């Protein structure tokens, strides 16, 4: 009888480890796609900020700084978050950083809309001119990428929170190991 119990339990452990592997793989794929998105948009912002366009001298309606400085600051923030995603030891920190950055970008867009700003977001800088893309199209693409990163990062954080919450009071299901919550194995 004991052997059957152990055998069925090892099957459950295999399912649990397979599920954990699939979850880690999905989070890793999300982080790699996020790094790609952040790297491209950061380079576009830096390229624009280093340009000589007269539009860069105009002040931002929310912060009151020139677009040149705003684009450079946003690019630095994106590079920092991308670096955390690549080199950070904790997946939770990486996903939280993405969620935090995207929440701030979304709040910026909401505030622009709230004050009646009708122009497309200049978050892609002058890359739109170089690629011959309409500013409105680039704005829609940037908003879609922003919503993807925000929804996915918040979804990952919610699932991890739910898993740790549901494992706390259940003696049949072991609590998550420290290396699962921290992310990468040491």
Residue pairs with C-beta under 8 A, 6 or more apart in sequence:
20 180
23 159
24 91
24 180
27 91
27 95
27 156
30 95
30 152
30 153
30 156
31 85
31 91
31 94
31 95
31 98
34 82
34 85
34 98
34 149
34 152
34 153
35 82
35 85
35 86
37 145
37 149
38 78
38 79
38 81
38 82
38 85
39 78
39 79
39 82
41 75
41 78
41 123
41 124
41 142
41 145
42 74
42 75
42 76
42 78
42 79
42 82
43 75
44 124
44 125
44 126
44 127
45 71
45 72
45 74
45 75
45 78
45 123
45 124
45 125
46 71
46 72
46 75
47 125
47 126
47 127
48 56
48 71
48 122
48 124
48 125
48 126
48 127
49 56
49 68
49 69
49 71
49 72
49 75
49 125
51 125
51 126
53 126
55 67
55 122
56 66
56 67
56 68
56 71
57 66
57 67
57 68
58 66
58 67
59 65
59 66
59 67
60 66
60 67
60 70
61 112
61 115
61 117
62 108
62 111
62 112
62 115
63 70
67 122
71 122
71 125
74 105
74 123
77 101
78 101
80 97
81 97
81 98
81 101
84 93
84 94
84 97
85 94
85 97
85 98
88 94
88 97
88 183
89 182
89 183
89 184
89 186
90 182
90 183
90 184
91 182
91 183
91 184
92 157
92 160
92 181
92 182
92 183
93 183
94 183
95 153
95 156
95 157
96 153
96 157
98 149
98 153
99 150
99 153
99 154
99 157
102 146
102 149
102 150
102 153
103 150
105 123
105 146
106 146
106 147
106 150
109 121
109 143
109 146
112 121
119 135
120 135
120 136
120 138
120 139
121 139
121 142
121 143
122 135
123 139
123 142
124 138
124 139
124 141
124 142
127 133
127 138
128 134
128 135
128 137
128 138
160 181
163 176
164 175
164 176
164 181
166 173
167 173
167 174
167 175
167 176
168 175
179 185
179 186
